[in-house]
Amino acid sequence: MNMTWDLSVFYNGFDDPQLEGDLARIAELCKCTEKLAAFDGTDVQKLEMLVNASSDMSNLLSNTYGFTELTLATDCNNTDAQRYQDKLSNMLVDVELCQSATARYIGSMDNLEECIAQSDLLKEHAFMLREFKEKAEHLLPADLEKWMLRMSLDGGEAFSKLRDRLMGSHTVELDGKSLPLPAVRGMAYDPDLAVRKSAYEAELASYAKVETPMAFCLSGIKGQAMTLCEARNYPDILSQQLAESRMDRETLDAMFTAIREALPDFRRYLRAKGKLLGHQDGLPFYDLFAPVGEASLRYTVEEARELLVNTFGKVHPEMGEFMAHAFDNRWIDFLPREGKAGGAFCAGYHQKKMCRVLTNFVGSFSDVSTLAHELGHGWHDRCLERVPVLMTDIPMQLAETASIFNETLLSHTVRETADDKTRFVLLENSLMEATQTVVDIYSRFLFESAVFEARKTHIPSAQELNQMMLDAQEQAYGDGLDKELRHPSMWVNKSHYYSTGLHFYNFPYAFGLLFGLGVFARYQQEGASFLPKYDAMLASCGSGTIADVAADLGIDVRSADYWRSALDVVRGEVDEFVALCEKA
């Protein structure tokens, strides 16, 4: 099996004439203001022209930007990709200006609903058109927008690129070797305590050489975000992020209320795991991902393929076939190496009806679960092929639904047929992942909130940021973690903090886990008959607010009781785990 992905489906390299041709087509489509002014047609015809042009633009950007970003994800020092990334970044200013012009035109229309009623194309895109009208109220000032966006290329965008290049080439000195950061972080799952501890210590020590430029990158990005937020007439960054992700504050407050209530249960799990591993003062950070139990769950890539295809093929044959196709047709880049991004992601390409998955597979069950997670995103993209490309822009909270469903289904399925020792290991793995997605995500939300507050008055130093991270970990983990052995530099390696277009890139993961658990519970109740409704819901995620999409499945996300019921699933697993630890 080939362990790297195939990008030739986009272009045959950066010297492919088709790439330049597509960039020229994007530039032409960006002239929407002139075309709109010159177009002699009805309002309906003008709207249809804008919808068709926006669809073409979306597909072209997906291809050109996808090829560039995917290349850099596995080869951060590729100079051709870096050059095209810069070129695309400059073009994206014109793209955003075109989108703003479209929103301003739609926002000025008094007869939008009448126009929608007269066209099948506009009816298909009705939600998007209405959302454009709402967004018109939060556009940058028209006379300043072009210059503010261009300045951002040398501000937040430049800092984001610097971050990617610093961390993409960041190495850790360990046992006399210079190793890629993802490989060292992967040692957190090693069964040998000495390996985990030395990797943790080496990782923390390595950040000294990058923490100062990383602190400036973070502050530059967040400072720009605050300026643009004010210019767009939002009261604060969180309000902007909620509005742009179609989520209301009532939903966020309900979820965090339930999460704060559940933190003592997660801490019970952490302390129990700590005692099992011989620690008395909570779990050291280097043992958060330590394997427990006597079962050895290690997999080759081929074994991971067999497990996933068989597991999901039995439940949802089409999904099983989709996974097999992904493994066999070079949709996945599997192994860590120098110059490759850490972590994992899935990127979908609507027009080409495919996805690309990046992972840093080292053989743990968690790595197999990560593949199930990312291929869940891929299946979501497959379901979205039912709708027009402009209706595939889904909020991140709902984007996690299929991935969490997949993780949960894999864990439950494997545990059903496993022996007692293996079930114990899988139970712990489930809790380990849930703790990261709820507790650690909560700490990241607290940290980012503190960064924005500090950034109102000054540029926080690396030492200040370290302390903010420790404070956030204290509030979230409490006595579940050893106070002396936490991770003050977690802000350095998490790429989510350095996104220029998506801030508070954290709470959607907690939403996704708990919402995904609720959806999985519906599947358990209804069985195979639920799956067509599930796929239809995935296809609709870009066509409504979060509350409305959830309501279609009978879920009230504005109620803390819903989130409490989802966390009850985790609480039950904690009770079982603690009881088993006491017997050990």
C-alpha positions in Angstrom: 0.0 0.0 0.0 1.3 3.4 -0.9 1.7 5.5 2.2 1.5 9.0 0.5 -1.4 10.7 -1.1 -1.8 11.4 -4.8 -2.1 15.1 -5.8 -1.8 14.6 -9.5 -5.6 14.6 -9.6 -5.4 18.4 -9.2 -2.4 19.3 -11.4 0.8 17.7 -12.7 3.0 19.9 -10.7 3.3 23.7 -10.2 4.5 24.0 -13.8 1.2 22.6 -15.1 -0.3 25.2 -17.5 -3.8 24.3 -16.1 -2.8 25.8 -12.8 -2.0 29.2 -14.3 -5.2 28.9 -16.4 -7.3 28.4 -13.3 -5.7 31.3 -11.5 -6.5 33.5 -14.5 -10.2 32.3 -14.4 -10.3 33.2 -10.7 -9.0 36.7 -11.5 -11.7 37.1 -14.2 -14.4 36.0 -11.8 -13.3 38.6 -9.3 -14.5 41.3 -11.6 -18.0 40.7 -10.4 -18.7 44.4 -9.6 -18.0 45.5 -13.2 -20.0 42.5 -14.6 -22.9 43.3 -12.4 -23.0 46.9 -13.4 -22.7 46.0 -17.1 -25.3 43.2 -17.0 -28.7 44.3 -18.5 -31.1 41.8 -16.9 -33.7 41.4 -14.2 -32.9 41.1 -10.5 -33.6 37.4 -10.8 -31.1 37.0 -13.7 -28.5 39.1 -11.8 -28.8 36.8 -8.8 -28.6 33.7 -10.9 -25.4 35.1 -12.5 -23.9 35.7 -9.1 -24.8 32.2 -7.9 -23.2 30.6 -10.9 -20.1 32.7 -10.8 -19.7 32.0 -7.0 -20.0 28.3 -7.7 -17.3 28.4 -10.3 -15.1 30.5 -8.0 -15.6 28.0 -5.2 -14.5 25.1 -7.3 -11.5 26.8 -8.7 -10.3 28.0 -5.3 -10.8 24.4 -4.0 -8.5 23.1 -6.7 -5.8 25.7 -6.6 -5.7 26.3 -2.9 -6.1 22.6 -2.1 -3.2 21.6 -4.3 -1.0 24.2 -2.7 -2.0 23.6 0.9 -1.8 19.9 0.6 1.6 20.1 -0.9 2.8 22.2 2.0 1.2 20.0 4.6 3.6 17.2 3.7 6.5 19.3 2.6 6.6 22.7 4.4 9.8 23.8 2.6 8.5 23.3 -0.9 9.5 26.6 -2.5 7.1 26.3 -5.5 4.2 25.7 -3.1 5.3 28.6 -0.9 5.3 30.9 -4.0 1.9 29.9 -5.0 0.6 30.2 -1.5 1.7 33.8 -1.5 0.2 34.3 -4.9 -3.1 32.9 -3.8 -3.1 34.9 -0.6 -2.9 38.0 -2.7 -5.7 36.8 -4.9 -7.9 36.0 -2.0 -8.1 39.8 -1.2 -9.8 40.2 -4.6 -12.0 37.2 -3.9 -13.1 38.6 -0.6 -13.8 41.9 -2.2 -15.9 40.2 -4.8 -17.8 38.3 -2.1 -18.4 41.6 -0.2 -19.7 43.2 -3.4 -22.1 40.3 -3.8 -23.3 40.6 -0.2 -23.7 44.4 -0.5 -25.8 43.9 -3.6 -28.0 41.3 -2.0 -28.2 43.3 1.2 -29.6 46.3 -0.8 -32.4 44.3 -2.3 -35.9 44.8 -1.0 -37.4 42.1 -3.2 -35.0 39.2 -2.4 -37.8 36.8 -1.3 -39.8 37.6 -4.5 -36.8 36.8 -6.6 -36.1 33.5 -4.8 -39.7 32.5 -5.5 -39.3 32.9 -9.2 -36.2 30.7 -9.8 -35.4 27.1 -9.1 -31.7 27.9 -8.9 -32.3 30.6 -6.3 -34.7 28.3 -4.3 -31.8 25.8 -4.1 -29.6 28.5 -2.7 -32.2 30.4 -0.6 -30.5 29.9 2.8 -27.1 31.2 1.4 -28.8 34.2 -0.2 -30.6 35.1 3.0 -27.4 34.7 5.0 -25.6 37.0 2.5 -28.2 39.7 3.3 -27.5 39.3 7.0 -23.8 39.4 6.5 -24.1 42.7 4.6 -24.6 44.4 8.0 -21.1 43.3 9.1 -18.9 44.1 6.1 -15.8 46.2 6.4 -16.3 49.8 5.4 -16.4 49.8 1.6 -13.8 52.6 1.1 -11.3 50.9 3.4 -11.9 47.2 2.8 -9.4 46.7 0.0 -6.6 48.3 2.0 -7.4 46.6 5.3 -7.4 43.2 3.6 -4.2 43.9 1.7 -2.5 45.0 5.0 -3.6 41.8 6.6 -1.4 39.9 4.1 1.6 41.4 5.9 0.0 41.1 9.3 -2.0 38.1 10.4 -1.6 36.1 7.2 2.2 36.6 7.3 2.3 35.6 11.0 0.2 32.5 10.2 2.6 31.4 7.4 5.6 32.0 9.7 4.0 29.8 12.3 3.5 27.0 9.8 7.0 27.2 8.6 8.6 27.4 12.0 6.6 24.4 13.3 6.7 22.4 10.1 10.5 22.3 10.3 10.7 22.2 14.1 12.8 19.3 15.5 13.3 17.9 18.9 16.6 16.7 20.3 16.1 13.3 21.9 18.7 10.6 22.6 21.3 12.3 20.4 18.9 12.5 17.4 17.0 15.4 15.8 13.5 14.2 15.4 10.3 15.8 13.8 8.0 17.2 16.5 5.0 14.9 15.5 7.2 11.8 15.9 8.2 12.9 19.4 4.6 13.8 20.4 3.6 10.4 19.2 5.8 8.9 21.9 3.2 9.9 24.4 1.4 6.7 23.5 4.5 4.5 24.0 4.1 1.7 26.6 7.5 2.6 28.1 7.3 5.2 30.9 10.9 6.3 30.3 10.2 7.0 26.6 7.0 9.0 27.4 8.7 11.1 30.1 11.9 11.8 28.1 9.8 12.7 25.0 7.7 15.1 27.1 10.8 16.7 28.6 12.6 17.0 25.3 9.5 18.5 23.7 9.1 21.2 26.3 12.8 22.0 26.1 12.6 22.3 22.3 10.1 25.2 22.5 12.7 27.6 24.0 14.1 28.1 20.5 10.7 29.1 18.9 8.6 30.5 21.8 9.4 34.2 21.2 8.6 34.3 17.5 5.6 32.1 18.2 4.4 34.6 20.9 4.6 37.4 18.3 2.8 35.3 15.7 0.0 34.7 18.1 -0.3 38.3 19.2 -0.2 39.6 15.7 -3.0 37.3 14.5 -5.2 38.1 17.5 -4.5 41.8 17.4 -5.5 41.9 13.7 -8.7 39.9 14.5 -9.7 42.4 17.2 -9.3 45.3 14.8 -11.3 43.7 12.0 -13.9 42.6 14.5 -14.5 46.2 15.6 -14.6 47.4 12.0 -17.3 44.8 11.2 -19.5 46.0 14.1 -19.3 42.9 16.3 -19.1 43.5 20.0 -16.3 40.9 20.5 -14.5 38.1 18.8 -16.6 35.4 20.4 -19.9 37.0 19.2 -18.5 37.3 15.7 -17.4 33.6 15.7 -20.8 32.4 17.0 -22.6 34.5 14.3 -20.3 33.3 11.5 -20.8 29.6 12.6 -24.6 29.9 12.9 -24.6 29.2 16.6 -26.2 31.4 19.3 -24.8 32.3 22.8 -27.7 30.4 24.5 -26.4 27.1 23.0 -22.8 27.8 24.0 -23.8 28.7 27.6 -26.0 25.6 27.8 -23.1 23.4 26.7 -20.5 25.0 29.0 -22.9 24.8 31.9 -23.1 21.0 31.5 -19.3 20.7 30.9 -18.4 22.6 34.1 -20.8 20.3 36.0 -19.1 17.3 34.6 -15.4 18.3 35.2 -15.3 16.5 38.6 -16.1 13.2 36.8 -13.3 13.6 34.3 -10.9 14.4 37.2 -12.0 11.1 38.9 -11.0 9.3 35.7 -7.6 11.1 35.6 -6.8 10.4 39.3 -7.8 6.7 38.9 -5.5 6.4 35.8 -2.8 8.2 37.7 -3.0 5.7 40.7 -3.0 2.8 38.2 0.3 4.1 36.8 1.8 4.7 40.2 1.2 8.4 40.7 -0.3 9.9 43.9 -0.8 13.6 43.0 -2.8 13.4 39.9 -1.7 12.4 36.4 1.5 13.9 35.0 0.9 15.4 31.6 3.3 12.9 30.0 1.0 10.1 31.0 -2.2 11.6 29.7 -2.0 9.2 26.7 -0.2 6.4 28.4 -1.5 2.9 27.5 -3.0 1.0 30.4 -3.9 -2.6 30.9 -2.3 -5.8 29.6 -3.7 -5.9 26.1 -1.3 -4.7 23.4 -3.3 -2.8 20.8 -0.9 -2.1 18.0 -1.7 -2.0 14.3 -0.1 -1.8 10.9 -1.7 0.4 8.3 -3.0 -2.7 6.6 -4.5 -4.0 9.8 -6.1 -0.6 10.4 -7.6 -0.7 6.9 -9.1 -4.2 7.5 -10.6 -3.2 10.9 -12.2 0.0 9.6 -13.5 -1.4 6.3 -15.0 -4.4 8.1 -16.5 -2.5 11.0 -18.2 0.2 9.0 -19.0 -2.0 6.0 -21.2 -4.2 8.2 -23.2 -1.2 9.6 -23.2 1.1 6.5 -22.0 -0.8 3.3 -21.6 2.4 1.3 -19.4 3.9 4.0 -17.3 0.7 4.1 -16.8 0.9 0.3 -15.9 4.6 0.6 -13.2 3.8 3.2 -11.7 1.0 1.1 -11.6 3.3 -1.9 -9.8 6.0 0.2 -7.1 3.5 1.4 -6.6 1.9 -2.0 -6.5 5.1 -4.1 -3.9 7.2 -2.3 -6.4 9.5 -0.6 -4.3 9.2 2.7 -0.8 10.4 3.7 -0.1 8.1 6.7 3.4 8.4 8.3 5.2 11.2 10.2 8.3 12.7 8.6 10.3 15.8 8.7 8.6 18.7 7.0 5.2 17.2 7.4 2.5 18.9 9.5 1.6 17.3 12.8 -1.9 16.1 13.8 -4.5 15.0 11.3 -7.1 16.5 9.0 -9.4 15.7 6.1 -10.0 18.1 3.2 -13.0 17.5 0.9 -13.2 18.5 -2.8 -16.8 18.7 -3.9 -16.3 19.0 -7.6 -13.8 16.1 -7.8 -15.9 14.0 -5.4 -13.0 13.0 -3.3 -11.1 13.9 -0.1 -7.5 13.9 1.1 -6.6 12.7 4.7 -3.4 13.6 6.5 -2.5 11.6 9.6 0.7 10.8 11.5 0.2 7.0 12.1 2.5 5.3 14.5 0.3 2.2 15.2 -1.7 2.9 18.3 -5.5 2.2 18.6 -5.8 6.0 18.9 -4.2 6.3 15.4 -6.8 3.9 14.0 -9.5 5.9 15.8 -8.1 9.1 14.2 -8.4 7.5 10.8 -12.0 6.6 11.5 -12.5 10.2 12.6 -11.0 11.8 9.5 -12.8 9.4 7.2 -16.0 10.4 9.0 -15.3 13.9 7.7 -14.7 12.3 4.3 -18.1 10.6 4.5 -19.7 13.9 5.4 -18.2 15.4 2.3 -19.6 12.5 0.3 -23.1 13.2 1.6 -22.7 16.9 0.8 -22.2 16.0 -2.9 -26.0 15.8 -2.9 -26.3 19.6 -2.6 -24.7 22.5 -4.6 -21.2 23.5 -3.8 -22.3 26.8 -2.2 -24.4 24.9 0.3 -21.4 22.9 1.6 -20.1 25.6 3.8 -20.9 24.0 7.1 -20.2 25.3 10.6 -17.3 23.5 12.4 -19.6 22.3 15.2 -21.7 20.2 12.8 -18.6 19.3 10.8 -17.6 17.1 13.7 -20.8 15.1 13.7 -19.8 12.3 11.3 -16.2 12.0 12.7 -17.4 11.6 16.3 -20.1 9.2 15.2 -17.3 7.1 13.5 -15.1 7.2 16.5 -17.9 6.1 18.8 -19.1 3.3 16.5 -15.5 1.9 16.2 -15.0 1.9 19.9 -18.4 0.3 20.7 -18.0 -2.3 18.0 -14.5 -3.4 19.0 -15.4 -3.5 22.7 -18.4 -5.8 22.0 -16.3 -8.6 20.8 -13.1 -8.0 22.9 -12.0 -9.9 25.9 -12.0 -8.3 29.3 -8.4 -7.1 29.1 -9.0 -5.5 25.7 -12.3 -4.0 26.7 -10.6 -2.3 29.6 -8.0 -0.8 27.3 -10.6 0.4 24.9 -12.7 1.9 27.6 -9.7 3.9 28.8 -9.0 5.0 25.2 -12.5 6.2 24.9 -12.2 8.2 28.1 -8.8 9.5 27.1 -10.2 10.9 23.9 -13.3 12.3 25.6 -11.1 14.1 28.1 -9.1 15.7 25.4 -12.3 16.8 23.5 -14.1 18.2 26.6 -11.6 19.1 29.3 -8.6 20.0 27.2 -10.8 21.9 24.8 -12.3 23.8 27.7 -8.8 24.8 28.8 -8.1 26.0 25.3 -11.2 28.1 25.3 -10.2 29.7 28.6 -6.7 30.3 27.3 -7.8 31.9 24.1 -10.2 34.1 26.1 -7.3 35.2 28.3 -5.1 36.0 25.3 -7.8 38.2 23.7 -8.3 40.0 27.1 -4.5 40.6 27.5 -4.1 41.7 23.8 -6.4 44.6 24.5 -3.5 46.3 26.4 -0.2 44.7 25.3 1.6 42.0 23.4 1.9 39.0 25.9 5.4 37.5 26.2 6.0 33.8 25.9 6.3 33.6 29.7 2.9 35.3 30.1 1.3 32.9 27.6 2.8 29.9 29.5 1.2 31.1 32.7 -2.1 31.7 30.9 -2.0 28.1 29.7 -1.2 26.8 33.2 -4.0 28.8 34.7 -6.4 27.4 32.0 -5.2 23.9 32.7 -5.8 24.4 36.4 -9.4 25.5 35.9 -10.1 22.7 33.5 -8.1 19.7 34.8 -7.9 20.7 38.5 -6.5 18.0 40.7 -6.8 15.5 37.8 -3.3 16.6 36.7 -0.1 16.8 38.7 0.4 20.5 39.4 4.1 20.3 38.8 3.9 18.3 35.5 1.6 20.1 33.1 2.2 21.6 29.7 2.7 25.4 29.7 3.8 25.5 26.1 0.7 23.8 24.6 -0.1 27.1 22.9 3.0 26.8 20.8 2.2 23.6 18.9 -1.6 23.9 18.5 -2.1 25.3 15.0 -5.8 26.2 15.8 -4.7 29.3 17.7 -3.0 30.7 14.6 -5.9 30.7 12.1 -6.6 34.1 10.8 -10.2 33.3 9.7 -11.4 31.1 12.6 -10.9 32.1 16.2 -12.0 30.1 19.3 -11.1 27.1 17.1 -11.8 24.9 20.2 -15.4 24.7 21.5 -16.7 23.4 18.2 -14.8 20.1 19.0 -16.6 19.8 22.4 -19.9 20.5 20.6 -19.1 18.0 18.0 -18.3 15.2 20.5 -21.4 15.7 22.6 -23.7 16.3 19.6 -22.1 13.2 17.9 -22.8 11.1 21.0 -26.4 12.3 20.9 -26.7 11.3 17.2 -25.1 7.9 17.9 -27.6 7.4 20.7 -30.4 7.9 18.1 -28.7 5.3 15.9 -28.6 2.8 18.8 -32.3 3.3 19.4 -33.4 3.1 15.8 -30.8 0.8 14.1 -30.3 0.7 10.4 -33.4 2.7 9.6 -31.8 5.7 11.2 -28.9 5.8 8.6 -30.8 7.4 5.7 -31.9 10.2 8.1 -28.4 10.5 9.3 -27.0 10.9 5.8 -29.7 13.4 4.9 -28.9 15.4 8.1 -25.2 15.5 7.1 -26.2 16.7 3.6 -28.2 19.5 5.2 -25.6 20.9 7.5 -24.8 23.8 5.2 -28.5 24.7 4.7 -29.6 26.0 8.2 -28.6 27.2 11.6 -27.1 24.8 14.1 -30.3 24.8 16.2 -32.5 24.1 13.1 -30.3 21.3 11.8 -30.3 19.7 15.3 -34.1 20.2 15.7 -34.6 18.1 12.5 -33.4 15.1 14.6 -35.4 16.2 17.6 -32.4 17.6 19.5 -32.7 20.9 21.5 -29.1 22.2 21.7 -30.2 25.3 23.7 -31.1 23.1 26.6 -28.4 22.2 29.2 -30.3 19.0 29.8 -29.5 17.7 26.3 -25.7 18.3 27.0 -26.1 16.7 30.4 -27.6 13.6 28.9 -24.7 13.4 26.4 -22.2 13.7 29.2 -24.1 11.0 31.2 -22.6 8.6 28.6 -19.1 9.6 29.5 -20.0 9.6 33.3 -21.1 6.0 33.0 -17.8 5.1 31.4 -15.9 6.9 34.2 -17.9 4.9 36.8 -17.0 1.6 35.1 -13.3 2.6 34.7 -12.9 3.6 38.3 -14.5 0.4 39.5 -12.2 -1.7 37.4 -9.2 0.2 38.6 -10.2 -0.4 42.2 -10.3 -4.2 41.5 -6.9 -4.1 39.8 
